[in-house]
Amino acid sequence: MSIERFLTGITPSGTPHLGNYVGSIRPSVAASLRLGVQSFYFLADYHALIKVDDPARIQRSSLEIAASWLACGLDPDEVVFYRQSDVPEIPELTWFLSCVLGKGVLNRAHAYKAAVDKNNAAGLDADADVNVGLFMYPVLMGADILMFNAHQVPVGRDQVQHIEMARDMANSFNHRYGVHFVAPEAAIEDNVATLPGLDGRKMSKSYDNTIPLFAPRDQLQKLISGIVTDSKAPGEPKSVDGSALFQIYQAFASAEETKNLRQAYANGIGWGEAKQIVFERIDQELAPMRAAYEALMNNPGKIEAIFQVGAVKARAIATPFMAELRHAVGLRDLRVQATQTARTVKLALPVFKQYRETDGHFYFKLQSAEGKLLLQSNGFASPKVAGQSIATLQAEGASALATLAGQVQLAKGVSSDELESAVQALHEARAESNGK
């Protein structure tokens, strides 16, 4: 049975802040400790080039982010920890995937659509100041994921679309060239906090309202003292609803500590005293890691050596896999007989395709290995529910039609036996892949 693979990355575009720690670094380090999981952690420095044109900033941010992950407990001996730019197979795979993905899919990518909408609203050309990197961002992200056949990719809800696109790329490539990729799943952690910044809006470098993760103790205290609060005086009851100070505290405190501060709010605690409590609690967690971070920042050679080892580990997987993919698409040694055609036909499989329509709903369909439509779904409110329906079909075959009545229907002229055969073919291919 194959080992589950977990993959996550972070773009080196600035200094890590408390929001990055709570929303990404801390849960990712915790995930690296799970048994039976092979974990991949990378610096997405190619992605940084899309929005950062300051080379010194990218280099500095790469150092800060790597030092942050390591200081927070990521063990490079237990995971594959690498820089995206150290794995040349990733941009090569990006090109392969761009040749099987429809342009219309990228036209619907959230970041690109937002840029186009902004230009249209300003009366500019739709693609004004839109670089190809922004347009192709989802394909590069798909290559990051599929290069290592990751099963689980932690993302926020605003990033789910990119995982759907990666699934579409995997399915399209598998359909055309045989089964090579695992269709990844989005691991959405709704319990991971999104921290407010100094002004109450989401903590973000875009708003310049961040608290650097490893700011010195005195600077951390000063920044927390500057968090915006209301004008209620000491002794007046205060509400935790909408309180940025309370939300930040809650992300670090235990349930009992949170309960006590909630009561203190109700009892009219002064803002100065509340901010001191928040500062002490955050510093309690960060102080030991801050020392490790500062030691790493003062020894960039150690981090570079870790990345060099990580590149070897990553390429030990990527290089032979890329050779397999090159052969699959026909980029082969001309001295070798072209015997792959028969194998490719044999491996061509039915495929589930998920997509989102302009009505905002999520749909899926099942196509035969020859591209014939076998099954079509109605619209679902979320990709998760659509995915659950696909899982039911994969597990139960044609008998699931009764369970999913009103949600899916066979295409015209298709029998339940054809559906059963298609699902069985997918079962057998998955069993063979897991047995490799």
Long-range contacts (C-beta under 8 A, 24 or more apart in sequence): 1-434, 2-433, 2-434, 2-436, 3-36, 3-37, 3-38, 4-36, 4-37, 4-38, 4-151, 4-152, 5-37, 5-38, 5-39, 5-40, 5-148, 5-149, 5-150, 5-151, 5-152, 5-182, 6-31, 6-32, 6-34, 6-37, 6-38, 6-39, 6-40, 6-150, 6-151, 6-152, 6-153, 6-154, 6-187, 7-39, 7-40, 7-41, 7-42, 7-144, 7-145, 7-148, 7-150, 7-152, 7-153, 8-40, 8-41, 8-42, 8-153, 8-154, 9-41, 9-42, 9-43, 9-44, 9-47, 9-84, 9-144, 10-43, 10-44, 10-65, 10-69, 11-43, 11-44, 11-45, 11-47, 11-48, 12-43, 12-44, 12-45, 12-48, 12-58, 12-61, 12-62, 12-64, 12-65, 13-48, 13-51, 13-52, 13-57, 13-58, 13-61, 13-205, 14-57, 14-61, 14-205, 15-61, 15-64, 15-205, 15-210, 15-212, 15-213, 16-64, 16-65, 16-68, 16-212, 16-213, 16-214, 17-203, 17-205, 17-210, 17-211, 17-212, 17-213, 18-195, 18-203, 18-210, 18-211, 18-212, 18-213, 18-248, 18-251, 18-282, 19-194, 19-195, 19-197, 19-202, 19-203, 19-204, 19-210, 20-68, 20-213, 21-68, 21-72, 21-213, 22-192, 22-193, 22-195, 22-251, 22-252, 23-156, 23-192, 23-193, 23-194, 23-195, 24-154, 25-68, 25-69, 25-72, 25-213, 26-72, 27-154, 27-189, 27-192, 28-69, 28-74, 28-154, 29-69, 29-72, 29-73, 29-74, 31-154, 32-74, 32-75, 32-78, 32-79, 38-80, 39-78, 39-79, 39-80, 40-79, 40-80, 40-82, 40-148, 40-150, 40-314, 41-69, 41-74, 41-79, 41-80, 41-81, 41-82, 42-81, 42-82, 42-83, 42-84, 42-144, 42-314, 43-82, 43-83, 43-84, 44-84, 44-144, 45-83, 45-84, 45-85, 46-84, 46-85, 46-90, 46-91, 46-140, 47-84, 47-137, 47-140, 47-141, 49-133, 50-131, 50-133, 50-134, 50-137, 63-297, 63-300, 63-303, 64-297, 66-296, 66-303, 66-306, 66-307, 67-293, 67-296, 67-297, 67-303, 68-213, 68-214, 68-293, 70-292, 70-296, 70-303, 70-306, 71-214, 71-289, 71-290, 71-292, 71-293, 71-296, 72-289, 73-289, 76-306, 76-309, 76-310, 80-148, 80-310, 80-313, 80-314, 80-317, 81-306, 81-307, 81-310, 82-307, 82-310, 82-311, 82-313, 82-314, 83-307, 83-310, 83-311, 84-144, 86-307, 86-308, 86-310, 86-311, 86-314, 86-315, 87-147, 87-311, 87-314, 87-315, 87-318, 89-147, 89-315, 89-318, 89-319, 89-321, 89-322, 90-140, 90-143, 90-144, 90-147, 90-318, 91-140, 91-143, 92-322, 93-143, 93-146, 93-147, 93-322, 93-325, 94-136, 94-139, 94-140, 94-142, 94-143, 96-173, 96-325, 96-329, 97-139, 97-142, 97-143, 97-146, 97-169, 97-173, 98-136, 98-139, 100-169, 100-172, 100-173, 100-176, 101-139, 101-142, 101-165, 101-168, 101-169, 101-172, 105-138, 105-165, 105-168, 105-355, 106-135, 106-136, 106-138, 106-139, 108-356, 109-135, 109-137, 109-138, 109-161, 109-162, 109-165, 110-158, 110-161, 111-137, 112-137, 138-162, 138-165, 138-166, 139-165, 139-169, 141-165, 141-166, 142-166, 142-169, 142-170, 145-184, 146-170, 146-181, 146-182, 146-184, 147-317, 147-318, 147-321, 148-314, 148-317, 148-318, 149-181, 149-182, 150-182, 150-184, 151-182, 151-184, 151-185, 152-184, 152-185, 152-187, 153-184, 153-185, 153-186, 153-187, 154-186, 154-187, 154-188, 154-189, 155-186, 155-187, 155-188, 156-188, 156-194, 157-188, 159-186, 160-186, 160-188, 160-383, 161-356, 164-354, 164-355, 164-356, 164-383, 167-354, 168-353, 168-354, 168-355, 171-351, 171-352, 171-353, 172-351, 174-349, 174-351, 175-348, 175-349, 175-351, 175-367, 175-369, 175-371, 176-348, 177-325, 177-328, 177-329, 177-344, 178-328, 178-343, 178-344, 178-346, 178-347, 178-348, 179-347, 179-349, 179-429, 179-433, 180-324, 180-325, 180-328, 182-433, 185-387, 186-383, 188-384, 193-247, 193-250, 193-251, 195-247, 195-248, 195-251, 196-244, 196-247, 196-248, 197-244, 198-223, 198-226, 198-227, 198-228, 198-244, 199-228, 199-244, 200-228, 200-242, 200-244, 213-286, 213-293, 214-286, 214-289, 214-290, 214-293, 214-294, 216-290, 217-283, 217-287, 217-290, 220-279, 220-282, 220-283, 220-286, 221-279, 221-283, 224-248, 224-275, 224-278, 224-279, 224-282, 225-272, 225-275, 225-279, 227-275, 229-271, 229-274, 232-268, 232-271, 233-270, 234-268, 234-269, 234-270, 234-271, 234-273, 235-268, 235-270, 236-268, 237-265, 237-266, 237-267, 237-268, 238-265, 238-266, 238-268, 238-269, 239-265, 240-265, 245-271, 245-274, 245-275, 245-278, 248-278, 248-282, 249-277, 249-278, 249-281, 249-282, 252-281, 252-282, 252-285, 253-281, 257-281, 347-429, 349-425, 349-426, 349-429, 350-374, 350-422, 350-423, 350-425, 350-426, 352-390, 352-393, 352-394, 354-383, 354-386, 354-387, 354-390, 356-383, 362-386, 364-389, 364-390, 366-393, 366-419, 366-422, 368-418, 368-422, 369-425, 372-411, 372-414, 373-411, 373-414, 374-410, 374-411, 374-414, 374-418, 374-419, 374-422, 375-408, 375-409, 375-410, 375-411, 375-414, 375-419, 376-408, 376-409, 376-411, 377-407, 377-408, 378-406, 378-407, 378-408, 378-409, 380-407, 393-423, 394-423, 394-426, 394-427, 397-423, 397-424, 398-423
